Amino acid sequence: MPDRSYLDVLRAHHAESVVISAARGDGLDQLELAVRDALSDRALEAEVETGVENGRVLAYLAQHAQIHDRTYDDDRVRLNCRLPRRCLEFLFEHGVHVRSNGQRLYAS
């Protein structure tokens, strides 16, 4: 950057910003940490329980969640997964039970 004062003004107005240099590779570690932190705020570790016949929900989870494992018990399936918070509304609309940190979550 030819005039560093531009950078100083931007940083003053955007406290959460991360300064990087693509040419030198400076700041890439800090950028990675910032992105990881931002994404972790938008997802949660959850246990999702639904009926095995609920193919629409199971397909939705396969597409949108990172499934760690699944357990079948008669006609129910329990999935432990990392789930984007934006998916909760869809799950609640389809009568799915969701737990996170041992607590059941409900539609807001």
Secondary structure, DSSP 8 states (H G I E B T S, - for coil): ---HHHHHHHHHH-TT-----TTT-TTHHHHHHHHHHHHHHTEEEEEEEEETT-HHHHHHHHHHSEEEEEEEETTEEEEEEEEEGGGHHHHHHTT-EEEETTEEE---
